[in-house]
């Protein structure tokens, strides 16, 4: 759980700069389906597995739990006494609820920094097709790249989808052609540049 929403990186150069970029969709070799990729099974599509390939039952959160989470989302430095006063409960109750939320993996207080503070001004989404290697192994290698903020195994036209933050447009070709395409099993890339960010929130994340 963050101590506030993370501001989104602005799309550097806006729509005009995006239109002036060279076409980035890159085909590395002919597409072929990857048999090991988990498409639709006997009981329909496989359940999404969020945390390290494991499925979890949703925690049972009541109104007090949600109230504590909302307050800490607004101010991650709020004390137990501050929270207790706002919710008309005791500080001891708040303390026990916080321990419970953390023990069940429902919340965690962390610091969130602004993208701009790290010099990130370009946000791109990259679809990745995989050939000749297990898609999860490729996904783990891609997730190790420092520019990658999110790596997701997909059911659909792409095997993997990446959310990537870069400092400026000059880094795009280097990132795609050297860093991503250089990983074994990557056969094709379909990148798209964020021209206008409508919504970007970190209120709910896998912990």
N, C-alpha and C positions, 0 to 999 in steps of 0.2 A: 504494500500500500504506500503510495507516495504522499508527500506532504504538500501536494498541490498538483494541478495539471501541468504537464510538460509542454511549454510553448513549442509550436511546430516550426521547423525551418522554413524560411520564406523561399519561394521559388525564384532563385536568382535570375534576373533578366526578364522574368515574366513570360507571357505567351509569345511575345515577339522573338525573344532569344531562343525559346524552344523551337519555334518554327524554322529558325535559321540554322539549327544544328543539322549535320548530315544524318542520313537515315542510319539508325543504329541496329535495327533488327539484323541479327547475324546468324547465318546458317553455317554450321561447321561441317555437317555431313548429312546424308539422307536420314529422315526420321524412321525409326523402327520402334515398335512397342516393346516395353520392358516387361517380361513375363512376371518378374518378381514383384512388380508394383502392385500394391493392394487395391485393386479396383472392386467392383461390385461382387459380393460373395453370395452364398446361398440365402442368407437372411437379409439381403440388401447391402448397402454400403457399410463398411466397417465403421465403428464408432470412432469419433475423433479422440485421439490420445494426446493430452496437453502436456503432461509433466513427464519427461524422460521416457516416453513410450508406455506409461502406466495410466490406467483409468482409475478414477476416484469417484466415490459417491459425493454428491454435493453436500456441504455442511448445512446444518440446520441453524439458521440465523434468525433471531427474533428482532423485534423493534429496537430493543436496547442495544443489541449488537450492531445493528445498522446505524443507529444514532451515534455510537462511539466511532464507527468507521467514518461517517460523514464529517464529524468534528475533526478527526485527525487528518482527513483529506484536505480540509481547509487550513489546518495549522498543525503540522507534525510535531510542534514543540508544546502543544497543549498539555498541561499537567493533569494528573488524575483528578485533582481537586477542581480544576477548571471544567473538566468534562462532567464531573459529578454535579456541579452547580447548574450547569446548563440542562442536564437531564433529570435533575431532581432525584438523584440517588446518592449513595455514600461513595467516598473515594475507595473504600475497601471493595465495594461491588465492582467499580470500574477496574480496579487492579486485577481482580479475579477473572473478569470477563476478558481483559486483554491477554492474560496468560492462556485462557481457554482458546481464544481466537488464534493465537500464535501456535499453540500445541496442535490444533486441528488443521493448520495450514491455510486458514481462511484470510489472514492478514499479516502484514509485516510493514513496519515503518522504515522507509529508506529515503535517502536524499536524491532529488531529481534535479539535474542541471539543464540549463537552456542549451538547445542545439547551437545557437549563435555563440555562446560562450566558448565552444570548442571550434568555432570557425566553420561549422557546417552550413552551407547555403543551398545545396542541391539535394533533392529527395527523388529517388528513382525506385521503381518496382521492376524486378527482373524475373521473367518466367524462364525456367530452365528445363530442357528435355534431357533425359538420361538414357544412355545406351551402353550395354556391355558391362554394367556394374550395378550392384544393389543400390537402390535409390536412397536408402537410409544412410549408407556409408558416404555417398556423395553429399547428402545433406549435412552430415556431421563435419565434413571437410569445409563446406561452404560456410557453415556457422562459425568456424574459427577465424574467418576473415574479419579484421577489426572494423571494416566499413559496414558490415552486415548487422543490422539491428534486429531483424527477424528472419528466420528461415523456416518454411513450412512445407511439409510433404502434402501434395494435393491429389484430389480425385478430379480429373478434368483434363483439358488439353495440355496442361503443363504438369510435369512431375514434381517440381519444386518451385516455390515462389519466394523471392527475397525482397525485403525492404532494406534499402541501402541509403546511407547519408554520405555525401561527399562535400569537399570544401568548395569546389567550383567545377564548371563544365569541362575544363581541360583535363580533369582526372577520369572522365567517363570511359574513354577508349582504353586507357591503361588498365583501369579496373576490370572492364569486361574482357578484353582480349588477353591480358597477361594473367590476372589473378583468377578470374572465374573460369575462362576457357582453358586455362592451364591445369585444371583439376581433372584427374582421370574420371571418365564416365560422362562428362558434360559433352553433349552432342549438338545442342542448339540453344540460342539465347533470344529472348523477345523482351527487350527493355522498353520501359515507358517512363517519361519524365513528368513529374508533378508540375503542371503549369499554374495551378491554382488550388491551394489547400482549403477545403471547406470545413473539415473537422479532423482533429488529431487529439486524442485523449488517451491517458494512461490510468483511468479510474479503475479498470479491471484488467489484471495481468496474471499469467501463470506464475506462481511463487515457487 
